């Protein structure tokens, strides 16, 4: 159980700066998820925290104590690796006991801890097997078991589910969440899958190119993305981004022209925005209202309709442009490729991003 | 059995054997003959007596004079075929021979029975020969010469040098494969570059070093200069590169010291490459001749190879012992090879060398 703080942490490999100025606090018992596209530095950040890499700048503190110069083994953390990194020549029992043996734990103690972890993870029957004789999910559980027996202050997971098939991933996801609830230990979980992030996290840290883009609870990130990147990364299917121009900027309202003379009024703070500025209107597919004859509606040329039974996904382009748009429709849509659908944008649910990508803040009231 | 037959009669494509099948059989048989006949010839000859070895024309199988136990003291006496005047012949035992006349006895007769004894001129009889292994070549080796000592010297050098080679080369390979430090590529290249230096060139410097260290006429003088092999470092490094870094990270997180990571994780996982190197090392050390010849000059320090050489005297060579000893010398390497050959093929293939 521990609190983790990163203060202005940076990491450079040679002249390449891969982590920039990361400031982050993770509270005791929190489940934090680092999410971002591949190459965003999330795994590197995790390796900095666990001590397998050394930070070139800034401070890493666990429970207030600076650990930059503490070797990985002595930081009291345990890591579950993407490839599980089970020792192939050892049995499950030996794999779990290895760390404790290195700590010169008494044999009886080791035995008890391994038994406990095995029972917790339903590995009792598999203790004498080698990793090669286990399925992917079982190996994953052994890797977690190896972390549990050491009773670490913080658990680190480096994309632990990416080698599993979809079904197993869902069940392991809930197992890890249940484990977190039971152990109530701080956990840091790295993934590139925003669905994992949304479903598991207490708090999500979105990273891009070595910088923290936004930190927040899953729904906060979903409802109020700080910038265009976060807006596009969180949520599936992806948010629609429509190029727009500011028509009128009022302190409590911004009116933008989108396309085809469609005009949308948004409850945003217009103070820093000039009329005529180029902006991006962001609308989630589920917020687009599809219906014929809606006033101020966008015409979408349909390319593809995905029928999911309960709801349908319409993919298309804005008429006379290349801007891709998707929309979620409740029920089973009858539209066909080539048809034109009319969609209107509810201003209250839309997002607006300035030229630099940052979100234009909403009215305090809204 | 039927699988073996299936394998042997398998043809290219279906049906009748293609010319490539005949060709394949041809060169495989030729290869087999080229490889195997000298060894078979050596083994057969090692069972011949000294006299049989010098015989001309040589026989394929070892033959010796046939003997029969005679009389109450069961004395082994040679058997001859005696030609009688009437043209018939009979196998008889020679009791004794004086000058040109031998005193013979029909097989099975009682030597005390004077009536059965015949005197035969020696040109009327031919010795009877039978298939017989002169195992004395081997037993005498142990009795007459210090064979056990040579064997011990050879075994000691081979085993100890191989163990040290494995340990040292694995440590160097581990560092070169898994640690990132400035100049590691240079170090690796320098180690590899020593492959280009012919052993004969470093013979004299090596000798001077060993002599200064006072290791002449010591088995350690043979062992130490041989334990660091660029081939071994290369082979093991290439193999260790394939061990995922995450395993080592995991071990580090598991509180393992660097030595423990090496000993408990990296070494066991490098077993196939270690097996290959072990085989190579055993063969190199066991068959090594030049270096031991230079370092060891006292006969009680001789290895088997040096002892073999010593058998070949200036005036006399005792071929029967020499051949027997050669066979014995071949056995360990053959056994090692037979048991570990599976590892050689997989290990060499995966390490991508030779």
Interface residues (C-beta under 8 A of the other chain):
Chain A: X47 X50 X52 X71 X72 X73 X77 X78 X79 X81 X82 X83 X85 X86 X87 X88 X89 X98 X99 X102 X103 X146 X150
Chain B: X244 X246 X247 X249 X250 X251 X252 X253 X254 X255 X256 X257 X260 X264 X265 X268 X269
